[in-house]
Amino acid sequence: MNIEKVSQFLEGLDTLKEISKTGDGRFAAISEILAVNFDKVKEKYYRGLLNAGAFSLPMQRGIRSTDLPKSADCLYFSTDEDINLIEFKISKRECKSNALRQKALESLLALMDILQKDREFARNNITFIVVYGEQIESALDEAIEGIFDIADMTQIDFNLERYKGLYFKEILTMDADKFAKYIEKEGWINMNM
């Protein structure tokens, strides 16, 4: 991948732990692996489009971050063509299907534009991951998860399964403990750009 296309990611590097930090100081992930704070990249990207007159927002006041399209919290390049968009939530109860779907799609559109890639590239190379820090489950949730574990299948929560294969290579939803095991199994290391 051409480093010039991703140069705007360089200033957004931080640890997964810091990227997952909430306003009240809690963390949805505990990893010290460096990744890209995609919220910062998204803001820089859209503000650049606004300044260039590529689109406008119908308001008389200054543009706030909340006026811009939504984005996932984090971007991690496993390889040049194996990309992960990650949304962190402090608990599973905070995960709202509509908001997660909006973040997934708006993040994907911005990333594809930045990288100058098409939907085929996304379907073959980009994974969307939702990580929630505190897992509070009912007995039914635990039983369903147990069935998926026995079948060696991955359960996709929050009504995101429709995007697997259509927009993303893979969709993963997991708690922080499973995420820690996942990044270890996948061999994630600090991003080096």
N, C-alpha and C positions, 0 to 999 in steps of 0.2 A: 504494500500500500504506500502510496506517495506521501512522504512525511509532510510535504507542504499542505496537503489536504487536511491533515490532522494537527497542524501546528497550534491551532486554537485550543486544543485539548491540553497542551503542556502546562498552562497556568492553572488548570483546574485539578492538578494531582493532589490527592490527600489519601489518608488511610480509609479503608472500608469502615472502620469504627467511627472516625470523625464524620464521614459522609452520612452515616446512619444516625447521627446524634439528633435528638429532638430539642425543641425549644426549652424544655425543662431539664435538660442535661442527661437524659437516659439514652441508651444505645440499643439499636436493633441488631447490631453485629459487633463482634469483639475482635475482629482480625486487624492486624497492623499492615496488611498487604496494601500497597499503593494502587490506586485506581483513579479514574477521572470523575470529578464532581460534575455530573452532566447538567445539573441545574445551572451552574455558572456558564457552561458552554452554551446552553440553550439561550440564556439571557443575552449573552454577547452576540450570538447568531441572529436572534430576532431584532435586537436593537440595531444591528448593522443593516438588516433588511428595511427597518423603519426609516433609518437615516438615508438610505439609498432611494427611498420612495417606492420600494417594491410592494408595500401594502400600507394601509393606514388604519388607524383605530378611530372611530367617530367619537372623540371626546375633546373637551376644551381644556382639560387639566393635563398635568404631566403624566407620562406613562409610568405605571407601577409594574413591578414583577407579576402581580396577580392579573394584569391585563393581557399578558402574553400567553400563548398556548402552554399547556401543561407539559411536564417532562418527568421521566424517571429520574431518580436521584443519582444514579451511578452508571458509569460505562467502563467495562473492562474488556480489553483485547486479550483473549487467550493466545491467539496467533494473529497474523495480519488479516486473516479472513474468518476468524472465529470470534465473534463479538457478543458480549453480554450486556444487556440493559437491565439494571436492577432497581427495583422500587423497595424501599425499606419502610416498614410500619412497626410501631412499638408493640402492637398486639394484633392478634387475628381479628378481634372485634372492630378494629379501626379500618379493616380492609373492606371497602365498598366496591362492589362489582362494577358499577357504572364509572366511577372515578378511576379505577384501575384500567379499565378498557380504554378510557380517554387518554390516560397517560401513556399506555402502551402504543396506541396509534399515533398520537401527536409526537412522541419521542421518535418513533420509527420514521415518520415523515421528515422531521428535522435532520436526523442522522443520515438518511438516504440522500438528502439534498447536500449536506455538508461533504459526504464522501463521494458524491456523484455516482451513486449506485442505484440499481433498479430493484423492483419487487422480487425478481428472481434471485438476486443476490441475497436479499433479506430472508427469503424462504429457505435458502441453503446455508446461511451463515450466522444469522442473528437469533439469539435466545433471549426471551424475556423472563426475568426471575422476580418473584415477589417473596421477600423475606420479612417475617414478622418476629419480633423479639420475644414477646411473652405469649406462650401458648396456653390458652385456657379452653379446654375441650370438655365436651360432655361425654358420657359413657358411649353414646351413639357415634360421636366423632372418632373416639378411640377404637371402637369396633370396626368401623369402616376403614380406618387407617391400617389396622391389623390385617384386614382382608387384602388390601393393596400390597402390604409387605409380604404376605405369604405368596401372593401371585407374582411377586417381583415386578410390580407395576408402579408407576408414579401417578398419584392422584393429583389432578389439576383442580384447584379450588377457584372460587370467585367468578365462575362462568367465563373463564378465559380459554377453555379448551377449544373453542371455535376458531381461535387464531392460530393454532398449531397447524403448520402446513399451508395455511392460507396466507399469512403474513410473516410468521416466524418459523424458524427451524424447530424450535422447542419452546415450550412454556413450562416453567417450574414454579411451584409454590411450596414454601417450606418454612419451618421455624428456624431460629438462629442456630440451634444445635445441629440440625441437619445441614444447614448452609455451611457451617464450619467443616463438617465431614465431607461435604460435596467439594469445597474448594481444595481440601487436602487431597481427596481422591483424584481430582482433575489436575492437580499439580500447579495450581495458580501460584505465581510468584509476582514480585513487584513489577509493575509496568515499567518498561524502560524505553523512553522515546527520545 
